[in-house]
């Protein structure tokens, strides 16, 4: 049994990735708040691309299609919170699109891919965001940092998926106590 590292989950809680989960450990409305806040920089980036470089839109759209499909299959479809409210709305949305993946475990690499592609989607429109002016750039950066901070504070802090490098219990690819 893993040790309590973050101080958020009770010591007898076995909801780490692979354990049975009954209800989420997140504060109420976390999924709606974090998803909304993470959508703001995406929409601001989309608008900047539409205004300054519409020919770059297919790559931006491709990033988000990959995040919403391929990455959801290796993260959300393998998570204990598949089909349930989690730290984002992705667990529920994924259940509407894809069947649960019982055959493969949730891995640290899946989370790394997820964060890498989301990070790339925030960086990709940066030249066009800069071209929109300093105020727009400041708004974009504040929204990206605010969304990431909200996800970290409200989502990752409570998440029992210890294979994720954003989890306080994560230690070099393993759950403490393994």
Protein Blocks (a to p, Z undefined) as FASTA:
>chain_A
ZZdfklmacfklckbghiacfbdcbdehklmmmmmmmmmmmmmmmmmmmmmommlmmmmm
mmmmmmmmmmmmmmmmmpmkgoiacfbfklmmmmmmpccdfkbccdfklmmmmmmmmmmm
mmmmmmmmmmnojklmmmmmmmmmmmmmmmmmmmmmmpcblkbmkbmkbgghiaehZZ
